[in-house]
Structure formats: structure tokens, C-alpha cells
Amino acid sequence: MRFPQARPIVQQLGASQIREVANAGIGLTDVLPFWFGEPDQVTPPFIREAAKQALDAGDTFYTHNYGIAPLREAIASYLSRLHQAITPERVAVTSSGVSALMLVAQTLLNPGDRVVAVTPLWPNLIEIPKILGAEVVKVVLEFGHSWELDLQKLLDALTPGTKMLMLNSPNNPTGWLMPRAQQELVLAHCRRHGIWILSDDVYERLVYPEPSMQAGCAPSFLDIAVPEDRLISTNSFSKAWLMTGWRLGWIVAPASVMDDLGKLIEFNTSCAPGFIQRAGITALEQGEGVLHHTLSRYQAARDFLYTHLNALPGITAPLPKGAMYLFFRVDGENNTLDLCKRLVREAGLGLAPGSAFGAEGEGYIRWCFASSVENLELGVSRLKTYLASQ
């Protein structure tokens, strides 16, 4: 008897190795969890209160597929302050940032389409095109004092007939940041060849200042593109406003695809919950203080972790320019999944294996530093003790 099975493409998808490591720590006491991309602080009270008030007011019904008008307007206003003018008609609210990514892929990709991705990269972005039968070609960042892109390699990979370029800058897991000059060249190249750009901008507010960038915001394709460009930006409330569990995101797309995008939102989730959308409005309109506080904490955490990891024998940690992760090399290590499981069991330290981010991530480990310096100090001490015992 043959048992029912999923599609072969789905069976071939890689399960999350980050989740596999975390599952190894469930039930164990005194494990420091730096494995997920999640802050150690809860959502601020004023955002939670906005959701409570909306619930008390009975905001429990379906909303428009694209989201309630006040939230779309708030997102457009927020983005227009950071970038160029963006109209609410180009904004769609989604039930999480990852849902936004899947919706974009469903809108644009056919089986057999060629997709280029800059890696190492959060595995969901790599696997989503595969679910739809597309082929993913990787352009790997180069390891050094910081992670850097060989731009010519990327341009060479963006051949005529390529359907989409997927970029996440600032990048998870490396903290790599694409500078404005590279964005301009990539946008011009994609215009010439009719290639879509999917820009995952979830970490755009988590940047560590450099003279060449606007304070508090990474360089963005939204700064330089025109509304008719084949550019789609996805974003989320999760990281910048400490709202990971709320599952609220958005898409900015050309007007020409919005009708079809709306159909897919209907067929996926119909709409994001209204009371959560009300909390999103409050986050956008009153949350700049949260962003500044978070960035200050993360910069101190990044600087501490960078200094102390590089002081350990056998560890090389590049300085991340953005996001909330340090992606560091462990000399001689070729099975980081096994290493991270042992760190959980034997050292009480929860980190993410580099192999979770593709074969090019093997030999590296991701440490989420969205935490207090005190916890990071304890984590470094545990890693030092463990490495010395091997």
C-alpha cells in the first residue's frame, strides 16, 4: 500500500536546522537562547494597549484584503519620510513578513524560472521559490573583516531571462549591507534585462551608522526606483518594533500588480486581523523612540560581542553593518549543526548553525545579539569554557 505523500518538490525542501537546534533545548533548564532572530524584550506597552483597545471596541471582523485604509496610509507616510513619496495604493498589508515574501513569489514566479539570490541567506527566502518550482542560483558573499559582495559576480549571474533577484540588506545572517552605489548599478542592470528585484527590507532600520548613509535607515532601492520599476519591497513590524509574535507585515509594489496581488492575499489569508493592524498604526506613529532605544541597545551588544568573540582562539567574527546577528567562523569546524546541538546540551548555549543558511554557511555560526550585554557576557563565557574543554 502506498501512503499519501506531498508533492516531490515539497518533500525535497530542507527543514529548519535552527528549529532543530532549538528543539534540542526544549525542556532543558538554564539554556541561553540566541538561536532565533528575536529580541529579548516584549512589545512596548503602548503598542499592546492599542490592540487591547481595538479588541474592546469589537474589532474582530474581516478587513479589506490590502489592509485597513488608516494602516496603509500610515505605512505610506512612514516610508515616504524615509525614502521617496509612496502612495497608499501601492501598499498591501500582510499577515507577517514571510507571508509577504510568499505572496510576491506566487505573484511573479512560474515553474522553471531562474531566481538569483545573494547568500548566505535566511533559508525561507531560498526555499520559497523552490516551492513554486523555480530554480535558485546563489551568489555568495565574501568573508573578511566584514561580509562583502563581489558586484561583478552578481551582475554576471543576472543574465537575460533571469526572472528575479532576491536581496536582503541588511542581511540575515551576515549583517552585510548593500551600499547605494551598488544598488544603483544593480537597478540599472535589472531595468535593461527586465529582471524583478525582491528586496526584503525587514532590517532597514537596524543599521550601525556610517558617513554614507542616512541616520537610522539603510540604503534602499525605494530611494532610487520609480513607481513603474520591477521592484517589490517587503517589510515587517517584527524586528524594529519588537513585534515578532504579532505576524504583521507589508508589501510595496508597482500599481500594475496590485490587483493580482490582492487576489492572492484573499486566497492565502484574506486579511490581517483588524486589531493587530490598529497596533501597527500606533507602532508607526508613536514608535520612533522604540527604534532609537532598540538601535542603541543593539549597537552596544554588537560591539561587545564582536570584541569578545574575536578574543577567543579559533574564532573569526566579521563586524556586521546592520541587522542583529554576528555570523562568525569556527576554525576547523565542518558540522555546525552537530556543534550547536552539543553547545545546547553541554554548555547551555543556544546558537544557530551556519549550515541552516545553505552549504556556503557551513563552518560558521549565527549569534543573535538582540539581548542584554549581561546575557551576552554569560554566553561568551560558556562558549569559551566549552571550546577550551575540547
Secondary structure, DSSP 4 states (H G I P E B T S, - for coil): -PPP---HHHHTSPPPHHHHHHHHHTT-SS-EE-SSS--SSPPPHHHHHHHHHHHHTT--S---TT--HHHHHHHHHHHHHHSS---GGGEEEESSHHHHHHHHHHHH--TT-EEEEEES--HHHHHHHHHTT-EEEEEEPBPSSS-B--HHHHHHHS-TT--EEEEESS-TTT-----HHHHHHHHHHHHHHT-EEEEE-TTTT-B---TTS-TTS---GGGT--TTSSEEEEEESTTTTT-GGG--EEEE--HHHHHHHHHHHHHHTSS--HHHHHHHHHHHHH-HHHHHHHHHHHHHHHHHHHHHHHTSTTEE-PPPSBSSEEEEEETT---HHHHHHHIIIII-EE-EEGGGG-GGGTTEEEEE--S-HHHHHHHHHHHHHHHHH-
